[in-house]
Each structure stands twice: as C-alpha cells, then as structure tokens.
C-alpha cells in the first residue's frame, strides 16, 4: 500500500491497521486500511483493494479536491446558520496523481454539497432563501463544472444525530469501522429527523443559471406541502 501511494502521489504515507471485510458468497474480501500523508496526519483517507484484484484504489485525491472546495466556499456555507454541518463529495474530470501532483483545475471539478441545518419545527423557510441564493451564486461565480447542493433542515430536538451522521458519511472509515459504529442505524435516525429538504442540481437546467431563475426554483421548491 505504501509503495502504491508513494508512486502515485510522490510523497510518503503512514498506513494504519489493515482490515478485511467479507463481501459475501464467492465475492471474496475487501482489504482496507486508513492512511494519511506523513506531512499531515489529519488528512485521513481509505486505501483498498478487492482480494480478487491486484490493483489498489484510494480516496486521497478526493480528499484534496474536497479540501479545495471547502476552502473556496466555507464562508458561504457557515453563513447559512451558526449550526450548519456539511460534507462535500467530488467528481473530477482529470487526474491529480502520477506526476508529482497536478493543480486542481476548477472547471473540471464537480462538487456536491450535503448540508444539514438544525431548526425548530414551524421555522420560516424565507429566512434561508437569500442565504441559499448567495451560496449558489458564489458557486456559479467560480465557474466549477456541474454541481449539486442538498440542504436538509433537521429537527433541532435531534440535532445530536447530525454531527454523527456527517462524520460517518465522509468516508474516512473502513467498512468494518462503519459496521461497528452502526452507520445504517445512524442514517435511519437522521433521515427520520429531516423536516424539509431543498436540492438544486445544475445538471437539471440546460441554460446559464441566473439569480431570477434560481429564486423562482426556490419559490417552487419551498411551496408548502
């Protein structure tokens, strides 16, 4: 694993305990470990391979992409609410490994934001419209590739489940660790606590977005059920 990572990213890594996860009948095992660059022990990711395959896979490049996106939009995300929790996933139309590390090209970056905001039942949706517009507008200005924003308003009485769900969703744990921490049950509790959900996917429109269009979309999405 160390040799694979060093060859791909041209830096040294530390590898945690190597674990195996049974994939089921005739499917073999998943071999996994948490890893981090020696230069930064907080940049934790998963490296793995199928026992029937000699090729490794890892999520380090995703971690670099997510950090890049977080640095761009953390201020806009935090403005949604003082209690905002979120995680980011990415797709990238390029390769960040293999030659000592390439710079991220923002127009090739396709981020998805999953945002949780604890609210009281009966909250006023209009309190968040302008803040959501500002977030979407800030993403538009950076001219990333396509992007997706999912905002979930969660019952404040169950706010404690938000951080646990967000932490378990960031793919820094092996399959064994997720099973031990009962991610399926945490996700179920979290989903049951959602009061409202707003989703905006830039791929769903075939013309340049405008604030007027986004506002009308918000008005439609926020229509009382």
Secondary structure in CASP SS format (residue, H / E / C, confidence):
PFRMAT SS
TARGET T0000
AUTHOR 0000-0000-0000
METHOD secondary structure of the structure
MODEL  1
X C 1.00
X H 1.00
X H 1.00
X H 1.00
X H 1.00
X H 1.00
X H 1.00
X H 1.00
X H 1.00
X C 1.00
X C 1.00
X C 1.00
X E 1.00
X E 1.00
X E 1.00
X C 1.00
X C 1.00
X C 1.00
X E 1.00
X E 1.00
X E 1.00
X E 1.00
X C 1.00
X C 1.00
X C 1.00
X C 1.00
X C 1.00
X C 1.00
X E 1.00
X E 1.00
X E 1.00
X E 1.00
X E 1.00
X E 1.00
X E 1.00
X E 1.00
X E 1.00
X C 1.00
X C 1.00
X C 1.00
X C 1.00
X C 1.00
X C 1.00
X E 1.00
X E 1.00
X E 1.00
X E 1.00
X E 1.00
X E 1.00
X E 1.00
X C 1.00
X C 1.00
X C 1.00
X C 1.00
X C 1.00
X C 1.00
X E 1.00
X E 1.00
X C 1.00
X H 1.00
X H 1.00
X H 1.00
X H 1.00
X H 1.00
X H 1.00
X H 1.00
X H 1.00
X H 1.00
X H 1.00
X H 1.00
X H 1.00
X H 1.00
X H 1.00
X H 1.00
X H 1.00
X H 1.00
X H 1.00
X H 1.00
X C 1.00
X C 1.00
X C 1.00
X C 1.00
X C 1.00
X C 1.00
X E 1.00
X E 1.00
X E 1.00
X E 1.00
X E 1.00
X E 1.00
X E 1.00
X E 1.00
X C 1.00
X C 1.00
X C 1.00
X C 1.00
X C 1.00
X C 1.00
X C 1.00
X C 1.00
X C 1.00
X C 1.00
X C 1.00
X C 1.00
X C 1.00
X H 1.00
X H 1.00
X H 1.00
X E 1.00
X E 1.00
X E 1.00
X E 1.00
X E 1.00
X E 1.00
X E 1.00
X E 1.00
X E 1.00
X E 1.00
X E 1.00
X C 1.00
X C 1.00
X C 1.00
X C 1.00
X C 1.00
X C 1.00
X H 1.00
X H 1.00
X H 1.00
X H 1.00
X H 1.00
X H 1.00
X H 1.00
X H 1.00
X H 1.00
X H 1.00
X H 1.00
X H 1.00
X H 1.00
X H 1.00
X H 1.00
X H 1.00
X H 1.00
X C 1.00
X C 1.00
X C 1.00
X C 1.00
X C 1.00
X E 1.00
X E 1.00
X E 1.00
X E 1.00
X E 1.00
X E 1.00
X E 1.00
X E 1.00
X H 1.00
X H 1.00
X H 1.00
X C 1.00
X H 1.00
X H 1.00
X H 1.00
X H 1.00
X H 1.00
X H 1.00
X H 1.00
X H 1.00
X H 1.00
X C 1.00
X C 1.00
X C 1.00
X C 1.00
X C 1.00
X C 1.00
X H 1.00
X H 1.00
X H 1.00
X H 1.00
X H 1.00
X H 1.00
X C 1.00
X C 1.00
X H 1.00
X H 1.00
X H 1.00
X H 1.00
X H 1.00
X H 1.00
X H 1.00
X H 1.00
X H 1.00
X H 1.00
X C 1.00
X E 1.00
X E 1.00
X E 1.00
X E 1.00
X E 1.00
X E 1.00
X E 1.00
X E 1.00
X H 1.00
X H 1.00
X H 1.00
X C 1.00
X C 1.00
X C 1.00
X C 1.00
X C 1.00
X C 1.00
X H 1.00
X H 1.00
X H 1.00
X H 1.00
X H 1.00
X H 1.00
X H 1.00
X H 1.00
X H 1.00
X H 1.00
X H 1.00
X C 1.00
X C 1.00
X C 1.00
X C 1.00
END
